[in-house]
Amino acid sequence: MSELRANTISDAAGTGPVALTDQWAVRQFWLFNGDTNTVLNSGNTSSVTDNSTGQYTFNFTNSFAALDYASTGAGNSGDDGTSRTGAVQTPPDTQALTTSTRVIHQVISSGSATDVVSSSALIGDLA
């Protein structure tokens, strides 16, 4: 097995870090407990606003360049052990901004919004 270790990968001239082109990485993520309104882990998340049961706005530390970023996410059961498997969805239209995104934690079987532990990742260009 091979191992590669590096502190810095420089450009061809050796004058700076290599520029990544046509490669995409997660630019924002969170692991959030909706029952306690606690961010368990995050990247590029400055704050969370609790809009109502199961509905939150995640504010970005660094804005996205455009509204055409991709998202993925999932929710799971609550801390009390009840089964509330849900989906994380970003509502359409004005709910997704370059500075924040609004999400709904929704129970798959009933379609109702609920507070769950959720995670999500957004992929796109930062401003």
N, C-alpha and C positions, 0 to 999 in steps of 0.2 A: 504494500500500500504506500502511496506517495503522500507527502504533506507539503503544503505551500504556506509559508508564513511571510507576512509583509506588514510594515508599518505604513508605508505610502507606496502607491503605484503611480509613477510619474508619467507624464506625456513623453513623446519621442524625443523632444529636445531636452528633457530633464529639468524643465523650468517650473513645472507645477503638476498638480494632480491630473490624472487622465480624465478627460471629459467622456461621460457615458452618453452615447447617442443611440437612439432606437432601442433603448432598454428601459423597462418600466419597473418601478419598485413601489411598495406601499408608501404613501406620502402622509397618511394619517390613519390612526387606529385607536380603538379603545376596547377595554374590558370594563363593563359598567354594571353595578348592582342597582337595579331599579327599585328594589325593596327598600334599600337604605340610602339611595341617592349618593352612592359612593363610587368614585372612579378607582378601580382596582389596579389598572395599568393603562398607559396611553402614550401616544406619540403625536406631536403636533396638535394636541388638544389643550386649549387654554382654559376652558370652563364648560360646564353643562347647565342648561336651563331646564327645569322641570315645568313643562307646559300644562300637563294634566296626567291622569293615570295612563301610564304606558307611552306617553308622548314627550319627547325631549328634543332640545336643540343642542347640538355639539358644535362649539365654537372653535375655530382653528387658530393656532398660534401664527402660522404662515398661510396666507391665502392661496387658493388655487388660481391658475391663470385663466381658466374658463369654466363654464358650467358642465362641460362634457367629460367629467371624471367618472370612473366606474366604482361601484360599491358592491360589497358582499358582506353578509352578516348572518348571525343566528342567535337565537335566545334559548334558554333552558329553564328548568324548573326553579322555583323559588327556594329561598333558604329554609322555609318551613317544611320542605319535603313534598309539597303538593305538586302534582304534575301539571305544569302550565307551559308545555312546549310551545314555542312561538317562533315567528319569523320576524326579522327586522327588515322593514321596508322604508325607503325614502319616498315620501309623497311627491307627486309630480308638480310641475309648474314652479311657483315662486318659493317652494319650500327648500329647494337646494340653491344655495348661494355660493359665491367663491370664498366667503368668509365663515360660513357655517352650513350645517345641514340638519334638517329636522327628520327625526325617525319615529316610527310607531312600532312598539312591541305588540304583536298581535298573536292571540291564541289561534292556532291553525284550525282546531275543531269548531270553535264558535265564532271566530272573526272579531272578538271583542279585544279592546286594548287592555293590556295588563302590565304590571311591574314585574320584570324578570331580570335575571342576570343575562347580559347580552355582550356580544363582541361584534366588531365590524372593522373593515379595512377599506380605505379609499385609495384609488390608484389614478394618477393623472399628473399633469404638469403644475408645479408651483409657480406662482407669480414671480 
